[in-house]
Amino acid sequence: MPTILVTGGAGFIGSNFIRYWRREHPSWEIIAYDKLTYAGNKSNLHDLEGQPNFTFVQGDICNREELEPWLAKSDIVVNFAAETHVDRSLLSSGDFVRTDVLGVHTIMECAREHRTGLIVHISTDEVYGPILDGSADEDEPLNPSSPYAASKAGGDLLALAYAKSFRVPVIITRCCNNFGPYQHPEKLIPLMITNALLDLPLPVYGDGRQVREWIFVEDHCRALDFLIEHGTPGGVYNIGTGCERQNIEVVQMILQLLGKPESLIRFVADRPAHDRRYSVNWEKLRKLGWQPKHDFESALAQTVAWYRENEWWWRQIRESEEFKRYYEANYAWRLRNESA
C-alpha cells in the first residue's frame, strides 16, 4: 500500500488536502503529521479519526527523531508545515525562521538519507514581494517584505539546493491566497465572516485597496495532485487563478452574503510593509493541462455558508486565550485608536 506523509496535516490547507487525497486515492495510507500549534487543530480532522488507512502523529518537523521514522516509510511527502501569518511574523519572527527554514532542512536531510520518492514543498506567492504591474513568473527574483515571506523564501532556496546538490526529488509550489472551510479565524476572510456573524467591527487595514489573487482551497489541492503526477522534480510551479480582488471588495461581498451592514467596516492603521499587490503567472502549470474549477463568487458563498453552519468549530478558536492575545496585539488597539 503506498503511503503519503502530509506534514502540517492538521492545518487549513493540509487538512483539506488530506480529505481530497482520501477521496481521490482511497487505496493510499495517509499519515497526518502536525505539531498542533495555534494553527494546527485536530478538530480539522475530526471526521477522519479512527478511519482505516489514516494515522495522526503529533510531531515537530524540526525534530529529526520524531519525523524520520514516518518520512522513511513514505512514498510521497507534502510539506504544508509552516508558520504562515504575516501579522504573527511581525510579532515573533524567530518561530518562523525555525519552522520555515530549519524545519525544511530536517525534511531535506531525512529525504536525502532515505531516498524518498517525491517531496512537494508548499510555498507562497509572497516570496516574490509586491508586484505592482504584471505577474511574477517562477524565475522572478525573490523579494520578500515580511519575516514570514523571507522565511518561506529561505526554505524554498534550501529545498532547491538539495535538489541540485543531492538530487532530492523536490517540487516547489507557490500558490496565491487560499480560502475555504477550516481556515483559521485570524486570516482575512474567516476573520471578517466570524466578526460579522458576531456583529463586531470588521478591521480593514489602511484603505483596503490591497490586491490579492484568490484560489478556493479545493482547487489548490487539485493542483498539487496534478503536479505530483505531472511535475518535474527540481521545478518551481506557480499556482494561480487570475482572480484578483481588492481586500475591501472581499469584505463588502462577505457582508452582502451575510445580510450585514457596511457600517461594521472600520478602516484601521495599516500594518508595516503591507504589500500592495500580489500576482503570479501560472502559465507553466496551465500549459501542463491544469485549470481551476471554482469561480470566486460561488466559492466565497460556499465558504460563508460553511462558517455560518459550523460555529462550533470557529467559536472554540476565537474564545481561546491564544486568539484573544493575537486579536489584541493586531486589531483591538487599532480599533480603539480609530474610535478615539
C-alpha positions in Angstrom: 0.0 0.0 0.0 1.6 3.4 -1.0 1.9 5.9 1.7 1.7 9.7 1.7 3.0 11.8 4.6 1.3 15.2 5.0 3.2 17.5 7.3 1.1 20.3 8.7 -1.8 18.0 8.1 -4.0 19.5 10.9 -3.7 22.9 9.4 -6.1 24.6 7.0 -4.8 23.6 3.6 -3.2 20.4 4.9 -6.5 19.0 6.3 -8.3 19.9 3.1 -5.6 18.2 1.1 -6.0 15.1 3.2 -9.7 14.9 2.6 -9.2 15.5 -1.1 -6.4 12.8 -1.3 -8.5 10.3 0.6 -11.4 10.8 -1.7 -9.4 10.7 -4.9 -6.8 8.0 -3.9 -8.7 5.7 -1.4 -6.1 2.9 -1.6 -3.3 5.1 -0.1 -2.3 5.2 3.5 -2.3 8.8 4.8 -0.1 10.0 7.7 -1.1 13.4 9.0 1.9 14.9 11.0 1.4 18.1 12.9 2.9 19.9 15.9 -0.5 21.2 16.9 0.4 24.8 17.4 -2.3 27.5 17.4 -3.0 26.8 13.7 -2.8 23.1 13.9 -6.1 21.8 15.1 -7.2 18.2 15.5 -10.8 19.4 15.0 -9.8 20.0 11.4 -9.6 16.2 11.0 -12.5 15.3 13.3 -14.3 13.2 10.7 -11.2 11.1 9.9 -10.3 9.9 13.4 -10.4 6.1 13.6 -10.8 5.7 9.9 -8.8 2.9 8.1 -5.5 3.9 6.4 -5.4 7.1 8.3 -2.9 7.9 11.1 -2.4 11.1 13.0 1.0 11.8 14.5 1.8 14.8 16.8 5.3 15.8 16.0 7.6 18.7 15.0 9.3 18.8 11.6 12.3 20.3 13.3 12.8 17.2 15.5 14.5 14.6 13.3 14.0 11.8 15.8 10.2 12.4 15.7 10.0 12.9 11.9 12.4 10.4 10.5 10.5 7.1 11.1 7.4 8.4 9.4 9.2 10.0 6.5 11.3 6.8 6.0 8.1 4.8 5.3 6.5 7.3 3.0 6.5 7.3 -0.8 5.4 11.0 -1.1 5.8 13.8 1.4 3.8 17.0 1.0 5.1 19.7 3.3 2.4 22.2 4.5 4.1 22.6 7.9 4.9 26.3 8.4 4.3 29.4 10.3 2.2 31.3 7.8 0.7 34.6 9.1 2.3 37.9 8.3 1.0 39.6 11.3 2.4 37.0 13.6 5.8 37.1 11.9 6.0 40.8 12.9 5.5 39.8 16.5 7.6 36.7 16.7 9.9 36.2 13.7 12.1 33.6 15.3 9.3 31.0 15.3 9.0 31.5 11.5 12.7 31.0 10.9 12.8 27.9 12.9 9.8 26.1 11.2 10.0 27.5 7.7 13.8 27.2 7.3 15.2 24.7 9.9 12.1 22.5 9.5 12.7 22.3 5.8 16.3 21.4 6.4 15.2 18.5 8.6 12.9 17.2 5.9 15.5 17.5 3.2 18.1 15.7 5.3 15.7 12.8 6.0 14.7 12.7 2.4 18.3 12.6 1.2 19.2 9.7 3.5 16.0 7.6 2.8 15.7 8.4 -0.9 12.0 9.5 -0.5 10.1 9.2 -3.8 8.9 12.8 -4.0 8.8 15.9 -1.8 6.3 18.6 -2.6 7.2 21.7 -0.7 4.3 24.2 -0.3 5.5 27.9 -0.6 3.7 31.1 -1.3 3.4 34.0 -3.8 4.6 36.3 -1.1 8.2 35.3 -1.7 8.1 37.5 -4.8 7.2 40.6 -2.8 4.9 43.3 -4.2 4.0 43.0 -7.9 2.6 46.4 -8.9 2.3 45.6 -12.6 2.0 42.3 -14.5 2.5 38.9 -12.8 5.5 37.1 -11.3 6.7 34.0 -13.1 8.8 31.3 -11.5 12.1 33.0 -12.4 11.2 36.3 -10.8 13.8 37.3 -8.2 12.6 36.7 -4.7 11.9 40.0 -2.9 10.1 39.2 0.4 8.8 42.1 2.5 7.9 40.4 5.8 9.7 37.9 8.1 7.1 35.4 7.1 7.8 35.8 3.4 11.6 35.8 4.0 11.5 32.6 6.0 9.5 30.9 3.2 11.9 32.2 0.6 14.8 30.7 2.7 13.0 27.3 2.8 12.5 27.4 -0.9 16.1 28.1 -1.7 17.2 25.4 0.7 14.9 22.8 -0.9 16.1 23.7 -4.4 19.8 23.5 -3.2 19.1 19.9 -2.0 17.6 19.2 -5.4 20.7 20.4 -7.1 23.4 19.2 -4.7 21.9 15.8 -3.6 19.2 15.1 -6.2 16.5 15.1 -3.7 13.3 15.0 -5.8 11.7 18.2 -4.7 8.9 20.2 -6.3 8.2 23.8 -5.1 4.8 25.2 -5.4 3.9 28.9 -4.9 0.2 29.5 -4.6 -1.9 32.6 -4.4 -4.2 33.4 -1.4 -6.3 30.4 -0.3 -9.7 30.4 1.3 -12.3 27.8 2.3 -13.5 25.7 5.2 -11.3 25.2 8.2 -9.2 28.3 7.7 -8.1 29.8 11.0 -10.2 32.8 12.0 -7.2 35.2 12.1 -7.0 35.2 8.3 -8.8 37.9 6.3 -11.8 36.0 5.0 -12.7 33.9 8.1 -11.9 36.9 10.4 -14.4 39.1 8.5 -17.0 36.3 8.4 -16.9 35.5 12.1 -16.7 39.2 13.2 -19.7 39.9 11.0 -21.6 36.9 12.5 -20.8 38.2 15.9 -21.8 41.8 14.9 -18.3 43.0 15.7 -16.4 45.7 13.8 -14.5 44.5 10.7 -11.0 45.9 10.9 -9.7 46.7 7.4 -6.0 47.7 7.1 -5.2 51.1 5.5 -7.6 52.0 2.7 -8.4 48.3 1.9 -7.2 48.6 -1.7 -4.6 46.0 -1.4 -5.0 43.4 -4.2 -4.8 39.7 -3.7 -5.2 36.8 -6.1 -7.6 34.2 -4.7 -8.0 30.4 -5.0 -10.5 28.1 -3.4 -8.6 25.5 -1.3 -10.1 22.6 -3.2 -8.5 23.9 -6.5 -5.2 24.2 -4.7 -5.5 20.6 -3.6 -6.3 19.6 -7.2 -3.3 21.4 -8.5 -1.0 19.6 -6.0 -2.4 16.3 -7.1 -1.8 17.2 -10.7 1.8 18.2 -10.1 2.5 15.0 -8.2 1.7 13.2 -11.4 2.9 15.7 -14.0 5.5 18.0 -12.3 9.3 17.7 -12.8 11.5 17.3 -9.7 13.7 20.3 -9.2 10.9 22.5 -10.7 9.1 25.5 -9.3 5.4 26.0 -10.2 3.1 28.9 -9.5 -0.5 28.1 -8.8 -2.9 30.9 -9.6 -6.3 31.7 -10.9 -6.1 35.2 -12.4 -8.9 36.2 -9.9 -7.8 39.4 -8.3 -9.8 41.3 -5.8 -9.2 44.3 -3.5 -9.5 43.5 0.2 -12.3 45.9 0.6 -14.3 44.3 -2.2 -14.0 40.9 -0.5 -15.1 42.4 2.8 -18.1 44.0 1.1 -19.1 40.7 -0.6 -19.0 38.9 2.8 -21.3 41.5 4.3 -23.7 41.2 1.4 -23.8 37.4 1.7 -24.5 37.6 5.4 -27.0 40.4 5.1 -24.9 42.7 7.4 -24.5 46.4 7.0 -21.3 48.0 5.7 -21.3 50.3 8.8 -19.5 47.4 10.5 -16.4 48.2 8.4 -13.6 50.1 10.3 -10.5 51.3 8.4 -7.6 51.0 10.8 -3.9 51.8 10.8 -2.0 49.7 8.2 0.5 47.1 9.2 4.2 47.6 8.5 5.4 46.8 4.9 1.9 45.8 3.8 2.5 44.8 0.1 0.0 46.4 -2.2 -0.5 43.6 -4.7 0.5 40.0 -5.4 0.0 38.3 -8.7 1.5 35.1 -10.1 1.9 34.0 -13.7 0.8 30.3 -13.7 1.1 29.8 -17.5 3.7 27.0 -16.8 1.0 25.0 -14.9 -1.7 25.9 -17.4 0.4 24.5 -20.3 0.7 21.2 -18.5 -3.1 21.0 -18.5 -4.4 22.2 -15.2 -7.2 24.8 -14.7 -9.1 25.9 -11.6 -12.8 24.8 -11.4 -14.3 27.2 -8.9 -15.2 30.8 -9.5 -14.6 33.2 -6.7 -18.2 34.3 -6.1 -19.7 30.9 -5.7 -16.7 29.6 -3.7 -17.0 32.5 -1.3 -20.7 31.9 -0.9 -19.9 28.3 -0.1 -17.2 29.3 2.4 -19.5 31.8 4.2 -22.2 29.1 4.4 -19.7 26.7 6.0 -18.7 29.2 8.7 -22.3 30.0 9.4 -23.1 26.3 9.8 -20.0 25.4 11.8 -19.9 27.9 14.7 -18.8 25.0 17.0 -15.5 24.9 15.1 -14.6 28.6 15.0 -16.0 29.7 18.3 -13.7 27.4 20.3 -10.7 29.0 18.5 -12.0 32.6 18.9 -12.6 32.0 22.6 -9.1 30.7 23.3 -6.6 32.9 25.2 -4.2 32.5 22.3 -6.6 34.1 19.8 -7.6 36.8 22.3 -3.9 37.8 22.7 -3.4 37.8 18.9 -6.5 39.9 18.3 -5.5 42.5 20.9 -2.0 42.7 19.5 -3.1 43.2 15.9 -6.6 44.7 15.8 -8.1 45.7 19.2 -5.7 48.6 19.8 -6.2 49.8 16.2 -9.9 49.8 16.6 -9.7 51.7 19.9 -7.4 54.3 18.2 -9.8 54.7 15.3 -12.7 55.3 17.7 -10.8 57.8 19.9 
